[in-house]
Amino acid sequence: MIKARHKALYVKFFNFYSRWMIRWHFRKVRINGHVQNGSFPILMIGNHFSWWDGFIACYINDAVFRKKFHIMMLEEQLRPRMFLNRAGAYSIRRGSRDALETLKYTAGLLHDPGNLVVLYPQGELESIYGFPVKFEKGIEAIALKSATVYHLVFYSALLDYFSHRKPLLNIYLKEVPANVSLSVEALQSAYNDFLQECFAYQKPE
């Protein structure tokens, strides 16, 4: 696997570029929902729908959490874009023994209260309107391997144009209660419930 190698210059540039790109290409960005931001690591799960996903996750971290950013990518997608590795991206090779090392590495990241880790358990890009979403196996292994307390946060990013040329980007955040089961089935069900709530809030201004 390819581990994250944070370089200050790349991190600063990626944070700046993410903010600039999102503010330029979207008419307005709204972050909805309240989550805690304390001295604990964050595991953030989002909907995987576009090329924008990493930029949106970075934007959320910069706007809300301000932690050391980590994001899991497929190795075949990361290798041609190794500059992302220096901004916090690390790899997974699905269906290989190497994937177990990635899961262990991810769990280790959640031992550090200064870290934020972004995962897309859908595995593949899907339509933003696809419902229900299905999670792949693996996320529960991360939960079991992580011996420390971290906060689990769901996010969804939804776009609508309505009567405007540029789209509105709504970002919804929800802190997942500690008593939610960490099985893949339970997390998938909880995320779909959250996504339904987000769809209901998508209304013209």
Buried (B, 14 or more C-beta within 10 A) or exposed (E): BBEBEEEEEBBEBBBEEBBEBBEEEBBEBEBBBEBEBEEBBBBBBBBBBBEBBBBBBBBBBBEBBEBBBBBBBBBEEBEEEEEBBBBBBBBBBEEEEBBBBBBBBBBBBBEBBEBBBBBBBBBEEBEBEBEEBBBEEBBBBBBEBBEEEBBBBBBBBBBBEEEEEEBBBBBBBBBBEEEEEBEBEEBBBBBBEBBEEBEEEEEEE
